[in-house]
Amino acid sequence: MKRLTVASSGKASGRSRARDDHRRRLFSETTHSPSLIELVGVDEARRIIDFCYIANHYYPTPAMIRKMRDRFVDLITSYPGSSRGRGERHLSAVMGVSAEHLLVGNGATEIIALVMDHLMRRIGVAVPTFSEYVQHLSDRAVSELYYLDPENDYRMDLDAYLEWIRERKLRAALVINPGNPTGQTFSVRAMRRFLKKAAFLDLVIVDESFIDFAGTPVPSLLPHMSAFPNLLIIRSMSKHCGVPGLRLGYAASGNPEVIRRLRSHMAVWNVNTLAEYFLSLLPATARQYETSRLKVIADTQWLACELGGIPALKVYPTGANFILVRVPIGTTARDVQTELLGRHRMYVRDCTNKVGMDARHIRIASQRRARDRKLVAVLKKMYPTDPAHA
């Protein structure tokens, strides 16, 4: 792979070095990926295809956007409801779960923080994983990391994981399904089997933020919650509804006491009026949402197939709307990110700062077929068909 070419003039070269230093600083300050706006500013970000951005690009519908635009002034000049349950009732209508078993949060990150800070005692976390869970591990004396084996493609064996938890006398476990960043997906049957064996735990957190892209029917545990009183499901609506800026996520449990305990620690007005109004639009657009979900699945599987045709890259199977890719020996994820951003105005996720992952993995989220084609074409030019370097 050719390295990023630095412009010959001293002034341009200085700007390039400054941008690179800025990117390195932002990357070191977070276990997430710096946003494009942070990296290059609002105007430049519009000219870059953001393959870090994990979302449903076919939802909300244009009609939903128009309704929100028409109500914008009223919404931003009004307080959200101070009484609990409005958002949960709207969500209940589309999820088929009683509102008393749901808790809407200011993004899944708010709920993750509440759970990790107030609900569990000792927890096992398999890494690499979504960084927010690792961020809230305050002390290895009460929280332990289970390192997934790169030689086994970072795949989790649920039985081995549970045995590790039992040996260390941990009281809670986390499973992300599909995994982030691996995309590994467990069936409902496998998860039910795991949960039955994990009945001795105080809490099992199952993060299903990407489960809607894992197949049809959706292999979610929501219909099975009542059988497992120690189960807490967490979902981010940023991913499957395509609204990360609204900051919406929710928790679900068959045990209402778990929901009540979480709610007792939640701030009033944690969900803004725009987000509340968006929730009210969900029931009437369930059919359009289903169509959008299937389009995302088709796009992602197409992209995975095309990337898999580049011998130099290792493409991991995925049940999410993103794909984990290992780059060839002799290059790093940062090299690839720099090349794509600097030369081709494309931004991919460098997974190096994820605990438990090496420096050779990038994550690519589908951005619809037309944009995905552009990335595939660029990567085919970057990597000649020489599998010896994979």
VOVOSE-473629 format. One record per residue (C-alpha): x, y, z; residue in three letters. Coordinates in nm, 2 decimals. Each point is the difference from the previous one (the first is absolute). Layout:
! VOVOSE-473629
NODE        u        v        w   resn
NODE        X        Y        Z    ALA
...
//
This chain:
! VOVOSE-473629
NODE        u        v        w   resn
NODE     0.00     0.00     0.00    MET
NODE     0.13     0.35    -0.09    LYS
NODE     0.04     0.23     0.30    ARG
NODE    -0.17     0.33     0.01    LEU
NODE     0.19     0.25    -0.21    THR
NODE     0.09     0.32     0.18    VAL
NODE    -0.02     0.31    -0.22    ALA
NODE     0.34     0.14    -0.11    SER
NODE    -0.04     0.36     0.11    SER
NODE     0.11     0.08     0.35    GLY
NODE    -0.32     0.18     0.08    LYS
NODE    -0.22    -0.29    -0.12    ALA
NODE     0.23    -0.25     0.17    SER
NODE    -0.04     0.19     0.33    GLY
NODE    -0.38     0.00    -0.03    ARG
NODE     0.01    -0.37    -0.07    SER
NODE     0.21    -0.07     0.31    ARG
NODE    -0.22     0.22     0.21    ALA
NODE    -0.31    -0.19    -0.11    ARG
NODE     0.17    -0.33     0.07    ASP
NODE     0.11     0.12     0.35    ASP
NODE    -0.36     0.12     0.06    HIS
NODE    -0.14    -0.34    -0.10    ARG
NODE     0.25    -0.19     0.22    ARG
NODE    -0.09     0.22     0.30    ARG
NODE    -0.37    -0.05    -0.05    LEU
NODE     0.04    -0.37    -0.04    PHE
NODE     0.21    -0.03     0.32    SER
NODE    -0.26     0.19     0.20    GLU
NODE    -0.28    -0.25    -0.07    THR
NODE    -0.07    -0.37    -0.03    THR
NODE    -0.26     0.08    -0.26    HIS
NODE     0.07     0.14    -0.34    SER
NODE     0.03     0.38    -0.04    PRO
NODE    -0.28     0.15    -0.20    SER
NODE     0.07     0.14    -0.34    LEU
NODE    -0.11     0.35     0.11    ILE
NODE     0.26    -0.02     0.28    GLU
NODE     0.27    -0.10    -0.25    LEU
NODE    -0.07     0.22    -0.30    VAL
NODE    -0.28     0.24     0.09    GLY
NODE    -0.36     0.03    -0.11    VAL
NODE     0.06     0.11    -0.36    ASP
NODE     0.27    -0.25    -0.09    GLU
NODE    -0.19    -0.29     0.18    ALA
NODE    -0.28     0.04    -0.26    ARG
NODE     0.24    -0.10    -0.28    ARG
NODE     0.11    -0.32     0.17    ILE
NODE    -0.17    -0.34     0.01    ILE
NODE    -0.01    -0.10     0.36    ASP
NODE     0.03    -0.38     0.02    PHE
NODE     0.04     0.03     0.38    CYS
NODE    -0.36     0.11     0.02    TYR
NODE    -0.22    -0.30     0.10    ILE
NODE    -0.37     0.07    -0.07    ALA
NODE    -0.30    -0.08    -0.20    ASN
NODE     0.02     0.22    -0.31    HIS
NODE    -0.36    -0.07    -0.11    TYR
NODE    -0.17     0.12     0.31    TYR
NODE    -0.15     0.24     0.13    PRO
NODE    -0.23     0.03    -0.30    THR
NODE    -0.02     0.34    -0.19    PRO
NODE    -0.35     0.05     0.14    ALA
NODE     0.14    -0.04     0.35    MET
NODE     0.27     0.25    -0.07    ILE
NODE    -0.26     0.25    -0.13    ARG
NODE    -0.22    -0.04     0.30    LYS
NODE     0.30     0.06     0.23    MET
NODE     0.10     0.30    -0.20    ARG
NODE    -0.35     0.15     0.01    ASP
NODE    -0.01    -0.04     0.38    ARG
NODE     0.36     0.11     0.05    PHE
NODE    -0.06     0.34     0.16    VAL
NODE    -0.27    -0.12     0.23    ASP
NODE     0.21    -0.30     0.11    LEU
NODE     0.32     0.19     0.08    ILE
NODE    -0.19     0.27     0.19    THR
NODE    -0.19    -0.25     0.22    SER
NODE     0.11    -0.22     0.29    TYR
NODE    -0.02    -0.37    -0.03    PRO
NODE    -0.26    -0.18     0.21    GLY
NODE     0.10    -0.03     0.37    SER
NODE    -0.23    -0.29     0.06    SER
NODE     0.15    -0.34    -0.07    ARG
NODE    -0.12    -0.25    -0.26    GLY
NODE    -0.09     0.20    -0.31    ARG
NODE     0.29    -0.12    -0.20    GLY
NODE    -0.03    -0.35     0.13    GLU
NODE    -0.37    -0.01    -0.11    ARG
NODE     0.09     0.10    -0.35    HIS
NODE     0.28    -0.26    -0.01    LEU
NODE    -0.22    -0.27     0.15    SER
NODE    -0.24     0.04    -0.30    ALA
NODE     0.27    -0.10    -0.25    VAL
NODE     0.21    -0.25     0.21    MET
NODE    -0.29    -0.21     0.14    GLY
NODE     0.13     0.04     0.35    VAL
NODE    -0.19     0.15     0.30    SER
NODE     0.10     0.35     0.08    ALA
NODE     0.08    -0.09     0.36    GLU
NODE     0.27    -0.23    -0.13    HIS
NODE     0.17     0.28    -0.20    LEU
NODE     0.22     0.30     0.08    LEU
NODE     0.09     0.27    -0.26    VAL
NODE     0.33     0.17     0.05    GLY
NODE     0.21     0.28    -0.15    ASN
NODE     0.17    -0.24    -0.23    GLY
NODE     0.11    -0.35     0.10    ALA
NODE     0.30     0.16     0.16    THR
NODE    -0.21     0.15     0.28    GLU
NODE    -0.15    -0.34     0.08    ILE
NODE     0.34    -0.17    -0.02    ILE
NODE     0.14     0.25     0.25    ALA
NODE    -0.29    -0.05     0.24    LEU
NODE     0.02    -0.38    -0.02    VAL
NODE     0.38    -0.01     0.05    MET
NODE     0.00     0.26     0.28    ASP
NODE    -0.31    -0.11     0.19    HIS
NODE    -0.13    -0.34    -0.09    LEU
NODE     0.28    -0.26    -0.01    MET
NODE     0.27    -0.10     0.24    ARG
NODE     0.26    -0.22    -0.17    ARG
NODE    -0.03    -0.03    -0.38    ILE
NODE     0.18    -0.19    -0.28    GLY
NODE     0.06     0.20    -0.32    VAL
NODE     0.13    -0.18    -0.31    ALA
NODE     0.24     0.22    -0.21    VAL
NODE     0.03     0.14    -0.25    PRO
NODE    -0.35     0.15     0.03    THR
NODE    -0.19     0.33     0.00    PHE
NODE     0.23     0.23     0.19    SER
NODE    -0.26     0.16     0.22    GLU
NODE    -0.03    -0.32     0.21    TYR
NODE     0.38    -0.01     0.06    VAL
NODE     0.00     0.38     0.08    GLN
NODE    -0.23    -0.07     0.30    HIS
NODE     0.21    -0.27     0.15    LEU
NODE     0.14     0.19     0.30    SER
NODE     0.21    -0.27     0.16    ASP
NODE     0.14    -0.33    -0.13    ARG
NODE    -0.05    -0.13     0.36    ALA
NODE    -0.37     0.00    -0.06    VAL
NODE    -0.01    -0.02    -0.38    SER
NODE     0.19    -0.23    -0.23    GLU
NODE     0.07    -0.01    -0.37    LEU
NODE    -0.03    -0.32    -0.20    TYR
NODE     0.24     0.02    -0.29    TYR
NODE    -0.13    -0.16    -0.32    LEU
NODE     0.27    -0.19    -0.20    ASP
NODE     0.11     0.17    -0.32    PRO
NODE     0.12    -0.34    -0.13    GLU
NODE    -0.37    -0.10     0.02    ASN
NODE    -0.12     0.31    -0.18    ASP
NODE    -0.10     0.16     0.34    TYR
NODE    -0.30    -0.24     0.01    ARG
NODE    -0.17    -0.05     0.33    MET
NODE    -0.08    -0.35     0.13    ASP
NODE    -0.30     0.06     0.23    LEU
NODE     0.07    -0.31     0.21    ASP
NODE     0.37     0.08     0.05    ALA
NODE    -0.09     0.36     0.09    TYR
NODE    -0.25    -0.12     0.26    LEU
NODE     0.24    -0.24     0.15    GLU
NODE     0.26     0.28     0.02    TRP
NODE    -0.26     0.22     0.18    ILE
NODE    -0.09    -0.28     0.24    ARG
NODE     0.37    -0.07     0.08    GLU
NODE     0.05     0.37     0.09    ARG
NODE    -0.32     0.01     0.21    LYS
NODE    -0.12     0.30    -0.20    LEU
NODE    -0.37     0.10     0.05    ARG
NODE    -0.08     0.14    -0.34    ALA
NODE     0.07    -0.05    -0.37    ALA
NODE    -0.01     0.20    -0.32    LEU
NODE    -0.08    -0.14    -0.34    VAL
NODE    -0.02     0.23    -0.31    ILE
NODE    -0.21    -0.17    -0.27    ASN
NODE     0.10     0.07    -0.28    PRO
NODE     0.35     0.08     0.13    GLY
NODE     0.16     0.34    -0.05    ASN
NODE     0.24     0.01    -0.18    PRO
NODE     0.00    -0.37    -0.10    THR
NODE    -0.35    -0.03    -0.13    GLY
NODE    -0.02    -0.35     0.16    GLN
NODE    -0.37    -0.10     0.05    THR
NODE    -0.16    -0.26     0.22    PHE
NODE    -0.33    -0.16    -0.07    SER
NODE    -0.30     0.02     0.24    VAL
NODE     0.05    -0.37     0.07    ARG
NODE     0.37     0.06     0.10    ALA
NODE    -0.09     0.30     0.21    MET
NODE    -0.28    -0.18     0.18    ARG
NODE     0.23    -0.29     0.08    ARG
NODE     0.26     0.24     0.13    PHE
NODE    -0.26     0.19     0.22    LEU
NODE    -0.12    -0.33     0.15    LYS
NODE     0.35    -0.09     0.10    LYS
NODE     0.06     0.36     0.13    ALA
NODE    -0.30     0.00     0.24    ALA
NODE     0.24     0.01     0.29    PHE
NODE     0.11     0.35    -0.09    LEU
NODE    -0.16     0.32     0.14    ASP
NODE     0.00     0.16    -0.34    LEU
NODE     0.05    -0.08    -0.37    VAL
NODE     0.02     0.30    -0.23    ILE
NODE    -0.07    -0.08    -0.36    VAL
NODE     0.07     0.30    -0.23    ASP
NODE    -0.21    -0.04    -0.32    GLU
NODE     0.07     0.33    -0.16    SER
NODE     0.06    -0.17    -0.34    PHE
NODE    -0.24    -0.29     0.03    ILE
NODE    -0.25     0.14    -0.25    ASP
NODE     0.26    -0.06    -0.28    PHE
NODE     0.08    -0.36     0.10    ALA
NODE    -0.28    -0.16    -0.20    GLY
NODE    -0.37    -0.07    -0.05    THR
NODE    -0.17    -0.06     0.23    PRO
NODE     0.21     0.22     0.23    VAL
NODE     0.18    -0.23     0.25    PRO
NODE    -0.07     0.21     0.30    SER
NODE    -0.05    -0.11     0.36    LEU
NODE    -0.29     0.25     0.05    LEU
NODE    -0.27    -0.26    -0.03    PRO
NODE     0.18    -0.22     0.25    HIS
NODE     0.07     0.25     0.28    MET
NODE    -0.26    -0.14     0.24    SER
NODE     0.19    -0.33     0.02    ALA
NODE     0.32     0.16     0.13    PHE
NODE    -0.04     0.24     0.29    PRO
NODE     0.37     0.09     0.01    ASN
NODE     0.00     0.10    -0.37    LEU
NODE     0.04     0.37    -0.10    LEU
NODE    -0.01     0.09    -0.37    ILE
NODE     0.15     0.33    -0.11    ILE
NODE    -0.05     0.15    -0.35    ARG
NODE     0.12     0.31    -0.17    SER
NODE    -0.26     0.16    -0.23    MET
NODE     0.28     0.19    -0.18    SER
NODE     0.09    -0.31    -0.19    LYS
NODE    -0.32    -0.15    -0.11    HIS
NODE    -0.21     0.32    -0.03    CYS
NODE     0.28     0.22    -0.15    GLY
NODE    -0.03     0.29     0.25    VAL
NODE     0.32     0.02     0.20    PRO
NODE    -0.04     0.37     0.06    GLY
NODE    -0.33    -0.05     0.18    LEU
NODE     0.18    -0.21     0.27    ARG
NODE    -0.25    -0.28     0.04    LEU
NODE     0.05    -0.34     0.15    GLY
NODE    -0.20    -0.23     0.23    TYR
NODE     0.02    -0.29     0.25    ALA
NODE    -0.24    -0.29     0.02    ALA
NODE    -0.05    -0.26     0.27    SER
NODE    -0.26    -0.25     0.10    GLY
NODE     0.08     0.10     0.36    ASN
NODE    -0.18     0.33     0.06    PRO
NODE     0.21     0.05     0.32    GLU
NODE     0.32     0.03    -0.21    VAL
NODE    -0.17     0.27    -0.21    ILE
NODE    -0.12     0.19     0.32    ARG
NODE     0.35    -0.01     0.15    ARG
NODE     0.15     0.15    -0.32    LEU
NODE    -0.27     0.26    -0.02    ARG
NODE     0.06     0.12     0.35    SER
NODE     0.35     0.11    -0.10    HIS
NODE    -0.10     0.17    -0.32    MET
NODE    -0.02     0.38    -0.03    ALA
NODE    -0.33     0.17    -0.08    VAL
NODE    -0.02     0.13    -0.36    TRP
NODE     0.26    -0.24    -0.11    ASN
NODE    -0.17    -0.04    -0.34    VAL
NODE    -0.04     0.33    -0.20    ASN
NODE    -0.32     0.11    -0.18    THR
NODE     0.13    -0.08    -0.35    LEU
NODE     0.07    -0.36     0.12    ALA
NODE    -0.34    -0.03     0.17    GLU
NODE    -0.18     0.11    -0.32    TYR
NODE     0.21    -0.24    -0.21    PHE
NODE    -0.12    -0.29     0.23    LEU
NODE    -0.36     0.10    -0.06    SER
NODE     0.05    -0.04    -0.37    LEU
NODE     0.12    -0.36     0.02    LEU
NODE    -0.33    -0.20     0.02    PRO
NODE    -0.13     0.14    -0.32    ALA
NODE     0.32    -0.08    -0.20    THR
NODE     0.06    -0.36     0.11    ALA
NODE    -0.04    -0.13    -0.35    ARG
NODE     0.24     0.25    -0.15    GLN
NODE     0.25    -0.08     0.27    TYR
NODE    -0.01    -0.37    -0.09    GLU
NODE     0.07     0.08    -0.36    THR
NODE     0.29     0.22     0.10    SER
NODE     0.14    -0.27     0.22    ARG
NODE     0.00    -0.25    -0.29    LEU
NODE     0.18     0.24    -0.23    LYS
NODE     0.28     0.06     0.26    VAL
NODE     0.05    -0.38     0.03    ILE
NODE     0.02    -0.04    -0.38    ALA
NODE     0.25     0.29    -0.03    ASP
NODE     0.22    -0.14     0.27    THR
NODE     0.01    -0.35    -0.13    GLN
NODE     0.08     0.13    -0.35    TRP
NODE     0.28     0.21     0.14    LEU
NODE     0.14    -0.30     0.20    ALA
NODE    -0.01    -0.22    -0.31    CYS
NODE     0.19     0.27    -0.21    GLU
NODE     0.26     0.06     0.27    LEU
NODE     0.04    -0.38     0.03    GLY
NODE     0.11     0.00    -0.36    GLY
NODE     0.31     0.20     0.08    ILE
NODE     0.25    -0.28     0.10    PRO
NODE     0.23     0.23     0.20    ALA
NODE    -0.28     0.08     0.25    LEU
NODE    -0.15    -0.23     0.26    LYS
NODE    -0.37     0.06     0.03    VAL
NODE    -0.18    -0.12     0.31    TYR
NODE    -0.36    -0.13    -0.03    PRO
NODE    -0.25     0.25     0.14    THR
NODE    -0.36     0.01     0.12    GLY
NODE     0.02     0.38     0.04    ALA
NODE     0.00     0.29    -0.24    ASN
NODE     0.38     0.03     0.01    PHE
NODE     0.29    -0.23    -0.09    ILE
NODE     0.32    -0.06     0.19    LEU
NODE     0.30    -0.03    -0.24    VAL
NODE     0.36    -0.09     0.07    ARG
NODE     0.26     0.18    -0.22    VAL
NODE     0.31    -0.17    -0.14    PRO
NODE     0.33    -0.05     0.19    ILE
NODE     0.23     0.30    -0.03    GLY
NODE    -0.29     0.25     0.02    THR
NODE    -0.20     0.12     0.29    THR
NODE    -0.36     0.11     0.05    ALA
NODE     0.13     0.36     0.04    ARG
NODE     0.18    -0.03    -0.33    ASP
NODE    -0.32    -0.10    -0.18    VAL
NODE    -0.21     0.26     0.18    GLN
NODE     0.26     0.28    -0.10    THR
NODE     0.02    -0.12    -0.36    GLU
NODE    -0.38    -0.01    -0.04    LEU
NODE    -0.07     0.33     0.17    LEU
NODE     0.29     0.19    -0.15    GLY
NODE    -0.02    -0.12    -0.36    ARG
NODE    -0.35    -0.12    -0.05    HIS
NODE    -0.22     0.19     0.25    ARG
NODE    -0.12    -0.31     0.17    MET
NODE     0.01    -0.06     0.37    TYR
NODE     0.02    -0.35     0.16    VAL
NODE     0.02    -0.10     0.36    ARG
NODE     0.35    -0.08     0.13    ASP
NODE    -0.06    -0.26     0.27    CYS
NODE     0.35     0.03     0.15    THR
NODE    -0.13     0.18     0.31    ASN
NODE    -0.25    -0.27     0.09    LYS
NODE     0.13    -0.20     0.30    VAL
NODE     0.09    -0.35    -0.10    GLY
NODE     0.05     0.07    -0.37    MET
NODE     0.32     0.03    -0.21    ASP
NODE     0.10     0.28    -0.23    ALA
NODE    -0.11    -0.17    -0.33    ARG
NODE    -0.38     0.03     0.01    HIS
NODE    -0.24     0.24    -0.15    ILE
NODE    -0.38     0.01     0.03    ARG
NODE    -0.20     0.10    -0.30    ILE
NODE    -0.37     0.09     0.02    ALA
NODE    -0.22    -0.02    -0.31    SER
NODE    -0.09     0.34    -0.14    GLN
NODE    -0.25    -0.12    -0.27    ARG
NODE     0.10    -0.19    -0.31    ARG
NODE     0.12     0.30    -0.22    ALA
NODE     0.24     0.12     0.27    ARG
NODE     0.11    -0.35     0.09    ASP
NODE     0.09    -0.06    -0.36    ARG
NODE     0.24     0.29     0.01    LYS
NODE     0.18    -0.14     0.30    LEU
NODE     0.03    -0.34    -0.15    VAL
NODE     0.15     0.14    -0.32    ALA
NODE     0.26     0.20     0.20    VAL
NODE     0.10    -0.30     0.22    LEU
NODE     0.04    -0.22    -0.31    LYS
NODE     0.25     0.26    -0.14    LYS
NODE     0.18     0.02     0.34    MET
NODE     0.04    -0.37     0.03    TYR
NODE     0.12    -0.21    -0.30    PRO
NODE    -0.13    -0.35     0.00    THR
NODE     0.29    -0.16     0.19    ASP
NODE    -0.14    -0.22     0.28    PRO
NODE     0.36    -0.07     0.13    ALA
NODE    -0.01     0.33     0.19    HIS
NODE    -0.34    -0.04     0.16    ALA
//
